[in-house]
């Protein structure tokens, strides 16, 4: 049973959440900046091993932030919100408890969408899983040094902005391999155009049959293999008649960009 003797009150959940966001923000910025360096400056996507190492590095740094902040009584985010980490008797946690708390924060509380942190919603002293394991409490200790609502708004806005930037870099902005895939598909349509014209010269009309084009290419097996290498299987449409033709296909970039060529 908790036996904390308080002149100070347990920290509220909203204050702890804001402090958490303020403490997390520098590491989110660092992780995003590292990925941005790979994708924008080096002009290529970061390999999976680099992305995993980046996440692991910033998690370890944030755990160290928690460790040294607990030894000192408060991380910068907690200090801004007027909060402090203490033992049951109100004294500083010490190195041992700080180490347990930081390790539990990293290994147990942070995974699974910060499950260990959300436990603070369900007890009157807003203790998280890492607080229980380390025998610590977070209490109100002094005046807030910033407006809580404004701090939360700024932290939330920054987090959303960083997420949007990372999403744009990784999912929306074309990478060099995407650009190459679209260029490759466009060149593939140019080859099909040449085969269509050769077919028209020999047969008097254009064709919408892939089999006809494969035969006209001179090497049906190579033609079909090249199609699979350059285009997605669907959509792939050929429209042809006596006076012209049009081919529409999807490139093998992440978006499946549609490319079209018509002739003559």
KAKAHU-V748296 format. One line per field, one symbol per residue. phi: phi as a letter, one per 20 degrees, with the letter a starting at -180 (. if undefined). psi: psi as a letter, one per 20 degrees, with the letter a starting at -180 (. if undefined). burial: 1 if it has 16 or more other ideal C-beta (glycine too) atoms within 10 Angstrom, else 0. A space follows every 50 residues. Layout:
phi: ???
psi: ???
burial: ???
//
This chain:
phi: .fcfededegffffffffffffffggffgffffffffffefelbfffgff ffffffffffffffgfffffgfoafgffffemdbecefeneffnffffff ffffffedffflllgfffgffdcfdleefffffemdcdcfcaffebffff fffffffffffffffffffeddffegfffffffffffffffffffgffff fednbecddffffffffnbgffffffgffedfgcebccdbbfdabbccbd feefemgeccccaf
psi: ppkpophqqqqqghhhggggghhhghhggggghghhgghggikqqpqhhg gghgggghghhhhhggghhggihprhggghjkrqprahjjrqhrgghhgg ggghgghghgrllkghhihihjqhjlprghgghikrqprphaqqjqpggg ggggggggggghggggggghhgpprhhgghgghgghhhhhghghhghhgh hhiirrqjphgghgghhingghghghghhhqqhqqopppqbhirrppprp rkahilppqqqrr.
burial: 00000001011110111111111110110011011101100000110000 10010001100110111011111110111111111100000110001111 11111100110001011011000001111111110111111000000100 11011000000100010011000010010011011101100110110011 00000110000111011000001000100111000001010000111011 11100010101010
//
